[in-house]
């Protein structure tokens, strides 16, 4: 797989895909920033907000209605990390698969015709998970499996199989495959 690391648009520091998945780095006001630049922007915004609230609190007893001060520069604006879906006109190539989607697309359980069985019934469906054979890959797969189970409280797991094989995409890499029969 090609180098998926990106560079901070402010300081040039390398940003890993893991930094983005863990929401330590990301788009801030349209710029891709590293974790340290995101933290610096957050601190500046908090200081500006604290100064604005102190100014508003000092002038509040004299006025009956206090209007929120307009931002004077970009440091006064609220800084949040936004996803690609929230950015208008943004087509970022950095994608996170932590939201439950897979490389081939989302699974559509609602389109299946067989009813889910109870705890004593035989398995009627299967869901396959896979990940690279790395610590981060295994941790990510654990998170995805737990999120899937949380979203499907009516699922009773009947059997689980696992195997290791080569996953062929742009490169050939060893992966762990886990099939959950439910």
Secondary structure as UniProt FT lines:
FT   STRAND          6..7
FT   TURN            9..11
FT   STRAND          14..15
FT   HELIX           17..21
FT   TURN            22..23
FT   STRAND          26..28
FT   TURN            29..30
FT   STRAND          31..33
FT   HELIX           35..60
FT   TURN            61..62
FT   TURN            74..76
FT   HELIX           84..86
FT   TURN            88..89
FT   TURN            98..99
FT   TURN            103..104
FT   HELIX           109..111
FT   TURN            119..120
FT   STRAND          126..132
FT   HELIX           135..151
FT   TURN            153..154
FT   STRAND          159..168
FT   STRAND          172..181
//
